[in-house]
Amino acid sequence: MIFGKGKASSTDVARTRVDDSLPTGVRIAGAWSWRILAITGVLAIFVFLIMELRIVVVPLMIATLLSALLVPLTQFLVRHRWPRWLAIVTTLTALITVIGGLVVLVVWQIRVGWPDLRDQSLVAWEGLKDFLLQSPLHLTEDQITQYGEELWTTIQRDSEVWVSGALSIGSSAGHFVAGLFLVIFATIIMLIDGRGIWNWVVRLFPQKARAAVNGSGLAGWGTLTNFVKVQIFVAAIDAVGIGLGAAILQLPLVVPIAIAVFLGSFVPIIGAVITGALAVFIALIYKDIVIALIMLGIVLLVQQVESHILQPLIMGNAVKVHPLAVVLAVAGGSYLAGIPGALFAVPVIATLNVMVGYIARGRWRLPPGQANPNEFGRPVITDSKRKDRA
């Protein structure tokens, strides 16, 4: 035993001498390096699991966003003495009615205008070919056809990421239906017993960590709720602005354009560019280059108002994420998961940012009487509180 202790002491002394021989900067860099590698490894495994379980994760995240939108409305009705079951049924019915109405309206408008759109597209293509044939470029008809085919191939290749991301929820109609039912079921459960679900999640953590987990979760939920409400408001302003501009220019398919802008605005940066390009494309097909340029100016004006007025004043207070982080999050999310990744990137980053900031500032160390209630109106009751009450 004595020999063993002496050997251990010699090893410790040798290790201490080695550490002392290293520069301070190297020791600090080494300590940071293995911690960063450990954190990166955990995050990589977490992202891998999400990608593998995307058929379940994506519907669950959609249900969470819907719940963040519907819970305040349900609480509002309950506060006005509506029965809870009636408040939940009313909010769900209103949501389904609005979404269904928008889908039916878009399908009807496109179905009515599709023959004219097809004919006008052919006329516009022939006009473009005639312009290029008579231009100083001296292009031949075969060259124009070849360039057109190459452009279409490029568009198809670049859109594979988005299409595959959109289809990542399910590779078949059965997966899509299952995901839809999962969204509906999860949303209903969150509206009925969201408080119980959150309390159960908090109780999974050690007792000393429950206050921090509870407080950070409440802060994240508040940010997520604000994000959903503000994003709907911003998307509505974009849709009204671009749709009104298309109506003033007497473009067809105004309603589908406005709805496309509204839905596309939920994907920051990328969605606005794609839907704005759609409006300009419609103007170019049905009118001329001058009207298309005017429509482009309207789209840019609306987006500038959003970027420099709405985003800093409204979205900035709700999300509290730097624009560079938003761009990187959208780019990374779209690369990993296509459209779902771009859609959920900003709310996930914003929620995590608030949760981590709440824990880092130590606000969870405040006395229990000063703790904020959770999103369903009551604080989490831990085991220690139950013993105190008993």
C-alpha positions, 0 to 999 in steps of 0.5 A, a space after each residue: 500500500 505504501 509503495 502504491 501511494 509512493 508510485 501515485 505521488 511520483 506520477 502526480 509529480 511528473 504530470 505536474 512538471 509536464 503541465 508546468 513546462 507547457 506555456 500558459 496559452 497552450 494549457 488554456 487552448 488545450 482545455 478549451 479544445 477538448 471541451 469544444 470537441 465534446 460539445 460539438 460531438 454532442 450537438 452532432 449526435 443530437 442533429 443526427 438523431 433529429 435527422 433520423 427521426 424527422 418523420 416524428 420531429 418535424 410534425 412535433 415542431 409544427 405542433 409546437 408552433 401551432 400551440 404557441 399560436 393557439 394557447 394565447 387564444 385559448 387562454 383568452 377564451 377561458 378567461 372570458 368564462 368559456 368552458 375549456 373544451 369549448 375554447 380548444 374546439 373553437 381555436 382548432 376549428 378557426 385554424 382549420 377553417 382559415 388554412 382550408 379556406 386559403 388552400 381552396 382559394 389558391 387551388 381554385 384561382 390556379 385552376 381557373 387561370 392555369 390555361 391562360 398562364 400556360 398560353 401566355 408562357 408560350 407566347 412570352 417564350 416565343 417573344 424572348 426567342 425573337 428578341 434574342 435572334 434579332 439582338 446583337 448577340 447573334 444567337 441561333 435558335 438551336 443555341 437558345 433552345 440549348 441554353 433554355 434546357 441548361 437553365 431548366 436543368 440547373 433550376 431542377 438541380 438546385 431545387 432538389 435540396 428544397 424538394 427533398 427537404 419538403 419531402 423529408 417529412 415522409 416519402 409516401 402519402 402514408 407518411 404524410 397522412 401519418 405526420 398530419 394526424 401526428 400534428 393534429 394529435 400533438 396540438 390537441 394534447 398540448 392545448 389540453 394538458 400542456 402544463 402537465 407535459 411541461 411539469 413532467 419534463 421538468 421532473 426528469 431533471 435533478 431537483 437542484 436543476 429544476 428551477 433553472 430548467 423551468 425558468 429557461 423553458 418559460 422564457 423560451 416559450 415566451 419568445 416562441 409565442 412572440 415570434 409566431 405572432 410577430 411573424 404572422 403580422 410581418 407576413 400579412 404586411 408583406 402579402 398585403 403590400 405585394 398583393 396590392 401592388 400586383 392588383 394596381 398593376 392589374 396582374 392576374 393571379 393576385 390572390 395566389 401571389 399574395 398567399 404565396 408571399 404570406 406563406 413564403 415570409 415564414 422562411 426568412 430571407 429565402 422565402 421573400 426572394 422566391 415569392 417576390 421573383 414569382 410576382 415579377 415573373 407573372 408580370 413579365 409573362 402577362 405584361 412587359 418588361 416595364 411592368 415587370 420592373 415596376 413590380 420588382 420595385 414594389 417587391 424591393 420596397 416592401 422587403 426594404 420596409 420589412 428589413 429596416 422597419 419591421 424587423 428591427 422594431 418588431 421582430 428584433 424585440 421578439 427574437 433578439 437574434 442578430 441578423 447575421 445569426 439569422 442568415 447563418 441559421 437559415 443557410 445551415 437549416 436549409 442545407 441540412 433539412 431543406 424547407 423544414 430546416 429553413 422554416 424552423 431555424 430562426 425560432 429554434 435559434 431564438 428560443 435556445 438563445 433566450 434559454 441559455 441567456 436566462 440560465 447564464 444570468 442566474 435569474 432562476 436563483 430568485 426566491 420561489 415567490 418571484 418566479 414567473 408562472 409558466 405558459 399555462 398560468 401556474 408555476 411548476 410544483 417540485 417535490 420540495 414544495 410538496 413536502 413544505 406544503 405537507 
